[in-house]
Amino acid sequence: MAHRPRLRLLPRPDTQPPLVRAGGGLRQGFAALRHANFRYYLGGQIVSLVGTWMQSVSQPWLVLLLGGTPLQLGSVLALQYAPAMVLAPLGGVLADRVDKRRTLMVVNSVASLEAAILFGLTITGVVEIWHVMLLAAALGMVNAVEMTVRQAFAAELVPRDDLMNAIALNSATFNAARIVGPGVAGITLAIFGPAFNFGINAVSYLGVIAGLWRIDTTQLQPIERPETFGTVRSSLAEGLRYARRTPSVLWPLVMLGGVATFGMNFQTLLPLYARDTLHLGAEGYGALFAIMGAGSLIGSLMLAFLGSRRPLWRLILGGGAFFVLFELALGLSRSPLVAYPLMVVLGLSSMLMVNTINVTIQNSVSNELRGRVMSLYVMVFAGSAPFGGFFAGTMAQLWGPPAGFLVGGAVASVVVGLVAWQHVASRSSRPDAAARPDPGSTRATGAAGRPRAAGE
């Protein structure tokens, strides 16, 4: 008889301890920083993410400097994120089986090498568009694993009741870097050219590697694993079945995939929009990204300080609705004076939606499956970029950059409406729906402090 792996039965989502504490205020807003391991991790991320954003802004600008078309610009973005469609689920299986800290140190070292090669090619003047495409695809392979393992690693850095705050603070760090990185990159692009920013990014990875190295492994949160593992195929199937049968995982993923694919194509459209529609230079282009990052930072901090007191589904749907509305307004704008404030609102609303989706999914999964389920989050979010990049690049090439925002926003609004309709329909179909508060708020816990069943 074939040996079968012994798996512990997974608890139902409504029997797990909550991710959030009641209350709020300044102390609760920085609760995760009480833990030294999280501070080391976050410090390294701050250094690395500034460099990452400097490269993210400079890479599409380099393609334009090399005479690239809008479709080639979208192709570079597609190649960078396409590997997530295949490798993110495998990264989820890996995250549930291996030492996540060591894995992150390895993949960040490889990403540093990719940035160094791009720096060398650009500084010597031999870089061509096919070089950028090839290196973008290589970075995509690394990031597909890194993003999945990093999402799952958060649960080991802090206790479960501080996990929501850790996610929000990590996002706030990401978006703080999104302000600094593009703002600095716009200036250095104009003065030194893109090679300088690629070199900065290569060095910045040392920050995250040092932060991971300082983590005290004896203080990591224990993660229960099966005594033996099944095949990779069976592990993948288990994660997919869980997501399909859990509404609080399935529908947020549908929302994320639809809006990200058609609405969040700023790396493709913003360089073209800044140059051809707003008639801005490199500084103005970097400022657009920085302004959007400021809005995203505000959205992340709102979730950190107020998230435990707000119904999560309302934040998901409200953030998505505001995002598509203001993206349509951006598509109609031809003035920098109008575009800049619109970018603030777009950044804020997108982070409220994306971060709350992250928290909702994390709150719906047990530790044994966290890596595989979060790999679906990464696959949907990052894997949507190839389709979105081709879509946005095609729209921009046919009808101009504003058309990319207008058509993308219109399609994304249909997705938001579909998920909102499904959510309302599922709640109204329950006899006691009127008396039930939304999940994720402090009102949604009973006397024992237990969250409501997933999907309610």
C-alpha positions as CSV (number, residue, x, y, z in Angstrom):
1,M,0.0,0.0,0.0
2,A,1.3,3.4,-0.9
3,H,2.5,5.6,1.9
4,R,0.3,8.6,2.5
5,P,1.5,11.7,4.2
6,R,0.1,12.4,7.6
7,L,-1.6,15.8,7.6
8,R,-3.2,17.5,10.5
9,L,-6.8,18.5,9.9
10,L,-7.0,22.2,9.1
11,P,-9.1,24.3,11.4
12,R,-12.1,26.1,9.9
13,P,-11.5,29.8,9.3
14,D,-14.0,30.7,11.9
15,T,-12.2,28.8,14.7
16,Q,-8.9,30.6,14.3
17,P,-7.8,33.4,16.6
18,P,-8.3,36.9,15.2
19,L,-5.6,38.8,13.4
20,V,-6.6,42.1,15.1
21,R,-6.9,43.5,18.5
22,A,-9.7,45.7,19.7
23,G,-8.9,49.3,20.1
24,G,-6.6,51.6,18.2
25,G,-4.7,54.8,18.6
26,L,-0.9,55.5,18.3
27,R,0.2,52.6,20.4
28,Q,-1.9,50.1,18.4
29,G,-0.7,51.7,15.1
30,F,2.9,50.6,15.8
31,A,2.1,47.4,17.7
32,A,4.2,45.1,15.5
33,L,7.4,47.2,16.2
34,R,7.5,45.8,19.7
35,H,9.1,42.7,18.2
36,A,12.8,42.9,17.5
37,N,12.7,40.5,14.6
38,F,10.1,42.6,12.8
39,R,12.2,45.7,13.4
40,Y,15.2,44.1,11.8
41,Y,13.2,42.9,8.9
42,L,11.5,46.2,8.3
43,G,14.7,48.2,8.6
44,G,16.3,46.1,5.8
45,Q,13.1,46.5,3.7
46,I,13.3,50.3,4.0
47,V,16.8,50.4,2.5
48,S,16.1,47.9,-0.3
49,L,12.7,49.2,-1.4
50,V,14.1,52.7,-2.1
51,G,16.5,51.1,-4.5
52,T,13.8,48.9,-6.0
53,W,11.6,51.9,-6.7
54,M,14.5,53.8,-8.3
55,Q,15.0,50.9,-10.7
56,S,11.2,50.5,-11.3
57,V,11.0,54.1,-12.4
58,S,14.2,54.0,-14.4
59,Q,13.7,50.8,-16.4
60,P,10.7,52.0,-18.5
61,W,12.4,55.4,-19.0
62,L,15.4,53.5,-20.4
63,V,13.2,51.7,-22.8
64,L,11.9,55.0,-24.1
65,L,15.4,56.4,-24.4
66,L,16.4,53.4,-26.5
67,G,13.5,54.2,-28.9
68,G,11.1,51.6,-27.6
69,T,7.4,51.7,-28.6
70,P,4.5,51.6,-26.2
71,L,4.0,47.9,-27.0
72,Q,7.7,47.2,-26.2
73,L,7.3,49.0,-23.0
74,G,4.3,46.8,-22.1
75,S,6.3,43.7,-23.1
76,V,9.1,44.5,-20.7
77,L,6.6,44.7,-17.9
78,A,4.9,41.6,-19.0
79,L,8.2,39.6,-19.1
80,Q,9.0,40.8,-15.6
81,Y,5.8,39.6,-14.1
82,A,4.9,36.6,-16.3
83,P,7.0,34.1,-14.3
84,A,4.7,34.7,-11.3
85,M,1.9,32.9,-13.2
86,V,3.9,29.6,-13.1
87,L,6.5,30.0,-10.3
88,A,4.4,31.7,-7.6
89,P,2.4,28.5,-6.8
90,L,5.6,26.5,-6.7
91,G,7.1,29.2,-4.4
92,G,4.1,28.7,-2.1
93,V,4.8,25.0,-1.9
94,L,8.4,25.9,-1.1
95,A,7.4,28.4,1.5
96,D,5.4,25.8,3.4
97,R,8.4,23.4,3.4
98,V,11.7,25.3,3.8
99,D,13.4,27.9,6.0
100,K,11.9,31.1,4.7
101,R,14.6,33.4,6.1
102,R,17.4,31.6,4.3
103,T,15.4,31.4,1.1
104,L,14.8,35.2,1.2
105,M,18.5,35.8,1.7
106,V,19.4,33.7,-1.4
107,V,16.8,35.2,-3.7
108,N,17.6,38.8,-2.7
109,S,21.3,38.1,-3.5
110,V,20.3,36.9,-7.0
111,A,18.1,40.0,-7.5
112,S,21.1,42.2,-6.5
113,L,23.2,40.4,-9.2
114,E,20.5,41.2,-11.8
115,A,20.5,44.9,-11.0
116,A,24.3,44.9,-11.1
117,I,24.3,43.4,-14.6
118,L,21.8,46.0,-15.8
119,F,24.0,48.7,-14.3
120,G,27.0,47.3,-16.1
121,L,25.3,47.1,-19.5
122,T,23.8,50.6,-19.2
123,I,26.9,52.4,-17.9
124,T,29.0,51.0,-20.7
125,G,26.5,52.1,-23.3
126,V,26.0,48.6,-24.8
127,V,22.5,48.0,-23.5
128,E,19.7,47.2,-25.9
129,I,16.0,46.6,-25.5
130,W,16.4,42.9,-25.7
131,H,18.9,43.0,-22.8
132,V,16.3,44.9,-20.7
133,M,13.6,42.3,-21.6
134,L,15.9,39.3,-20.8
135,L,16.9,40.8,-17.4
136,A,13.3,41.7,-16.6
137,A,12.3,38.1,-17.2
138,A,15.2,36.9,-14.9
139,L,14.1,39.3,-12.2
140,G,10.5,38.1,-12.6
141,M,11.6,34.5,-11.9
142,V,13.4,35.6,-8.7
143,N,10.5,37.8,-7.6
144,A,7.9,35.2,-8.1
145,V,9.5,33.1,-5.4
146,E,10.6,36.0,-3.2
147,M,7.2,37.7,-3.0
148,T,5.4,34.4,-2.1
149,V,7.9,33.5,0.6
150,R,8.0,37.0,2.0
151,Q,4.2,37.1,2.3
152,A,4.2,33.9,4.2
153,F,7.2,34.9,6.4
154,A,5.2,37.7,8.0
155,A,3.3,35.2,10.1
156,E,6.6,34.0,11.7
157,L,7.9,37.5,12.7
158,V,5.0,38.6,15.0
159,P,2.3,36.9,17.0
160,R,-1.0,36.3,15.2
161,D,-2.8,39.2,16.9
162,D,-0.2,41.7,15.6
163,L,-0.1,40.3,12.0
164,M,-2.6,42.7,10.6
165,N,-0.6,45.6,12.0
166,A,2.6,44.1,10.6
167,I,1.1,43.8,7.1
168,A,-0.1,47.4,7.2
169,L,3.3,48.8,8.5
170,N,5.2,46.7,5.9
171,S,2.9,48.3,3.3
172,A,3.5,51.7,4.7
173,T,7.2,51.1,4.4
174,F,6.8,50.0,0.8
175,N,4.9,53.2,0.0
176,A,7.2,55.5,2.0
177,A,9.9,54.1,-0.3
178,R,7.5,54.7,-3.2
179,I,7.7,58.4,-2.3
180,V,11.4,58.7,-1.8
181,G,12.6,56.3,-4.6
182,P,10.7,57.8,-7.6
183,G,11.3,61.4,-6.3
184,V,15.1,60.8,-6.1
185,A,15.1,58.7,-9.3
186,G,13.5,61.6,-11.3
187,I,16.3,63.9,-10.3
188,T,19.1,61.3,-10.8
189,L,17.6,60.3,-14.1
190,A,17.9,63.9,-15.3
191,I,21.4,64.3,-14.0
192,F,23.2,61.0,-14.2
193,G,20.9,58.8,-16.4
194,P,19.3,55.4,-15.6
195,A,22.5,53.5,-15.0
196,F,23.1,55.3,-11.7
197,N,19.7,54.2,-10.3
198,F,20.4,50.6,-11.3
199,G,23.7,50.7,-9.4
200,I,21.9,52.1,-6.3
201,N,19.4,49.3,-6.4
202,A,22.1,46.6,-6.7
203,V,23.8,47.9,-3.5
204,S,20.4,48.4,-1.7
205,Y,19.8,44.7,-1.5
206,L,22.5,44.5,1.1
207,G,20.1,46.2,3.5
208,V,17.5,43.5,3.3
209,I,20.1,40.7,3.5
210,A,21.6,42.3,6.6
211,G,18.2,42.6,8.2
212,L,17.4,39.0,7.6
213,W,20.8,37.9,8.9
214,R,20.2,39.8,12.2
215,I,16.9,38.0,12.9
216,D,16.9,35.8,16.0
217,T,15.6,32.5,14.7
218,T,14.8,31.3,18.2
219,Q,12.2,34.1,18.5
220,L,10.4,33.3,15.3
221,Q,6.7,32.2,15.8
222,P,6.3,28.4,15.6
223,I,4.7,27.2,12.4
224,E,3.0,23.8,12.5
225,R,3.8,21.6,9.5
226,P,2.8,18.1,8.5
227,E,5.1,15.3,9.6
228,T,5.6,14.4,5.9
229,F,4.7,16.1,2.7
230,G,2.8,14.9,-0.3
231,T,3.9,15.5,-3.9
232,V,4.2,19.0,-5.2
233,R,1.1,18.4,-7.3
234,S,-1.0,17.3,-4.4
235,S,0.2,20.3,-2.3
236,L,-0.7,22.7,-5.1
237,A,-4.2,21.1,-5.4
238,E,-4.8,21.4,-1.7
239,G,-4.1,25.1,-1.7
240,L,-6.4,25.6,-4.8
241,R,-9.2,23.6,-3.3
242,Y,-9.1,25.7,-0.1
243,A,-9.2,29.0,-2.0
244,R,-12.0,27.8,-4.2
245,R,-14.2,26.7,-1.3
246,T,-13.5,29.7,0.9
247,P,-15.5,32.8,-0.2
248,S,-13.3,35.2,1.9
249,V,-10.3,34.0,-0.2
250,L,-12.0,33.5,-3.6
251,W,-13.8,36.8,-4.1
252,P,-11.0,39.1,-2.9
253,L,-8.8,37.3,-5.4
254,V,-11.3,37.9,-8.2
255,M,-11.4,41.6,-7.2
256,L,-7.7,41.9,-7.1
257,G,-7.1,40.1,-10.4
258,G,-9.6,42.1,-12.3
259,V,-8.6,45.5,-11.0
260,A,-4.9,44.8,-11.2
261,T,-5.1,43.5,-14.7
262,F,-7.0,46.3,-16.3
263,G,-6.6,49.2,-13.9
264,M,-3.1,49.1,-12.3
265,N,-0.9,49.5,-15.3
266,F,0.9,52.6,-14.2
267,Q,4.4,51.3,-15.0
268,T,3.4,51.0,-18.6
269,L,1.2,54.1,-19.0
270,L,2.7,56.7,-16.7
271,P,6.0,57.2,-18.7
272,L,3.9,57.7,-21.8
273,Y,1.3,59.8,-20.1
274,A,3.9,62.1,-18.5
275,R,5.8,62.6,-21.8
276,D,3.1,62.6,-24.4
277,T,0.0,63.9,-22.6
278,L,1.3,66.1,-19.8
279,H,4.5,67.1,-21.6
280,L,6.7,66.5,-18.5
281,G,10.4,65.5,-18.3
282,A,12.1,62.9,-16.1
283,E,11.6,65.0,-13.0
284,G,7.8,65.3,-13.6
285,Y,7.5,61.6,-14.4
286,G,9.3,60.7,-11.1
287,A,7.1,63.2,-9.2
288,L,3.9,61.4,-10.5
289,F,5.1,58.1,-9.0
290,A,6.2,59.9,-5.8
291,I,2.8,61.6,-5.4
292,M,1.0,58.4,-5.9
293,G,3.3,56.8,-3.3
294,A,2.3,59.6,-0.9
295,G,-1.4,58.6,-1.3
296,S,-0.5,54.9,-0.9
297,L,1.4,55.7,2.3
298,I,-1.7,57.5,3.7
299,G,-3.9,54.5,2.9
300,S,-1.5,52.1,4.5
301,L,-1.3,54.1,7.7
302,M,-5.1,54.4,7.8
303,L,-5.3,50.6,7.8
304,A,-2.5,50.4,10.5
305,F,-4.3,52.8,12.9
306,L,-8.0,52.2,12.0
307,G,-8.2,48.8,10.3
308,S,-9.2,46.9,13.4
309,R,-12.2,49.1,13.8
310,R,-13.4,49.1,10.2
311,P,-15.4,46.4,8.3
312,L,-12.9,44.9,5.9
313,W,-15.3,44.2,3.1
314,R,-16.4,47.9,3.0
315,L,-12.8,48.9,2.7
316,I,-12.2,46.5,-0.2
317,L,-15.3,47.6,-2.1
318,G,-15.0,51.2,-1.2
319,G,-11.3,51.4,-2.1
320,G,-11.9,49.6,-5.4
321,A,-14.8,51.9,-6.3
322,F,-12.9,55.1,-5.6
323,F,-9.9,53.8,-7.5
324,V,-11.7,53.1,-10.8
325,L,-13.6,56.4,-10.5
326,F,-10.5,58.5,-10.2
327,E,-8.7,56.5,-12.8
328,L,-11.4,57.4,-15.3
329,A,-10.9,61.0,-14.2
330,L,-7.1,60.7,-14.8
331,G,-7.9,59.5,-18.3
332,L,-9.8,62.6,-19.0
333,S,-7.2,65.0,-17.5
334,R,-4.7,66.8,-19.7
335,S,-3.2,69.1,-17.0
336,P,-0.5,68.3,-14.4
337,L,-2.3,70.5,-11.9
338,V,-5.3,68.1,-12.1
339,A,-3.2,64.9,-12.5
340,Y,-1.1,65.3,-9.4
341,P,-4.0,65.4,-6.9
342,L,-5.7,62.5,-8.8
343,M,-2.6,60.4,-8.3
344,V,-2.8,61.0,-4.5
345,V,-6.4,59.6,-4.4
346,L,-5.5,56.7,-6.7
347,G,-2.6,55.7,-4.4
348,L,-4.7,56.0,-1.3
349,S,-7.7,54.0,-2.6
350,S,-5.6,51.3,-4.2
351,M,-3.7,50.6,-1.0
352,L,-6.9,50.4,1.0
353,M,-8.2,47.8,-1.4
354,V,-5.0,45.8,-1.9
355,N,-3.9,45.8,1.8
356,T,-7.3,44.9,3.1
357,I,-7.5,42.0,0.6
358,N,-4.2,40.8,1.9
359,V,-5.4,41.0,5.5
360,T,-8.7,39.3,4.6
361,I,-7.0,36.4,3.0
362,Q,-4.4,36.0,5.7
363,N,-7.2,36.0,8.3
364,S,-8.9,33.1,6.4
365,V,-6.0,30.6,6.2
366,S,-4.2,28.5,8.7
367,N,-0.4,28.4,9.0
368,E,-0.1,25.0,7.3
369,L,-1.6,26.4,4.0
370,R,-0.4,30.0,4.3
371,G,2.4,29.8,1.8
372,R,0.3,28.1,-0.9
373,V,-2.7,30.4,-0.4
374,M,-0.6,33.5,-0.4
375,S,1.1,32.3,-3.5
376,L,-2.3,32.6,-5.2
377,Y,-2.4,36.2,-4.0
378,V,1.0,36.9,-5.5
379,M,0.1,35.0,-8.7
380,V,-3.1,37.0,-9.2
381,F,-1.5,40.4,-8.3
382,A,1.9,40.1,-10.0
383,G,0.8,37.6,-12.6
384,S,-1.9,40.0,-13.9
385,A,0.8,42.4,-15.0
386,P,1.8,40.5,-18.2
387,F,-1.8,40.7,-19.5
388,G,-2.3,44.2,-18.1
389,G,1.0,45.4,-19.7
390,F,0.0,44.1,-23.1
391,F,-3.5,45.5,-22.7
392,A,-2.3,49.0,-21.6
393,G,0.5,49.1,-24.2
394,T,-1.9,48.2,-27.0
395,M,-4.5,50.8,-25.9
396,A,-1.8,53.4,-25.7
397,Q,-0.3,52.6,-29.1
398,L,-3.7,52.6,-30.8
399,W,-5.4,55.6,-29.1
400,G,-2.9,57.2,-26.8
401,P,-2.0,56.8,-23.0
402,P,-5.3,58.4,-21.7
403,A,-7.2,55.6,-23.5
404,G,-5.3,53.0,-21.4
405,F,-6.7,54.6,-18.2
406,L,-10.2,55.1,-19.6
407,V,-10.7,51.6,-21.0
408,G,-8.9,49.9,-18.2
409,G,-10.9,51.8,-15.6
410,A,-14.1,51.0,-17.3
411,V,-13.4,47.2,-17.4
412,A,-12.1,47.3,-13.8
413,S,-15.4,49.0,-12.7
414,V,-17.3,46.0,-14.0
415,V,-15.2,43.7,-11.9
416,V,-15.8,45.8,-8.8
417,G,-19.6,45.8,-9.5
418,L,-19.6,42.1,-9.9
419,V,-17.8,41.4,-6.6
420,A,-20.0,43.9,-4.8
421,W,-23.2,42.3,-6.2
422,Q,-21.9,38.8,-5.2
423,H,-21.1,40.0,-1.7
424,V,-24.5,41.7,-1.2
425,A,-26.3,38.7,-2.7
426,S,-24.5,36.2,-0.4
427,R,-25.3,38.2,2.7
428,S,-28.9,38.8,1.8
429,S,-29.4,35.1,1.2
430,R,-28.8,34.3,4.9
431,P,-31.9,34.6,7.2
432,D,-30.0,36.5,9.9
433,A,-27.9,38.6,7.5
434,A,-29.3,41.9,8.7
435,A,-28.1,41.3,12.2
436,R,-24.6,40.3,11.2
437,P,-21.8,42.9,11.1
438,D,-19.1,42.7,8.4
439,P,-16.1,40.6,9.2
440,G,-12.9,42.4,10.2
441,S,-14.4,44.9,12.5
442,T,-14.3,44.6,16.3
443,R,-18.0,44.3,16.2
444,A,-17.6,41.1,14.3
445,T,-16.2,39.2,17.3
446,G,-18.3,37.3,19.8
447,A,-17.9,37.1,23.5
448,A,-14.9,34.8,23.1
449,G,-13.2,37.3,20.7
450,R,-13.6,34.8,17.8
451,P,-13.9,36.2,14.3
452,R,-16.9,35.5,12.2
453,A,-16.9,32.6,9.7
454,A,-14.9,33.3,6.5
455,G,-16.9,34.9,3.7
456,E,-19.6,36.3,5.9
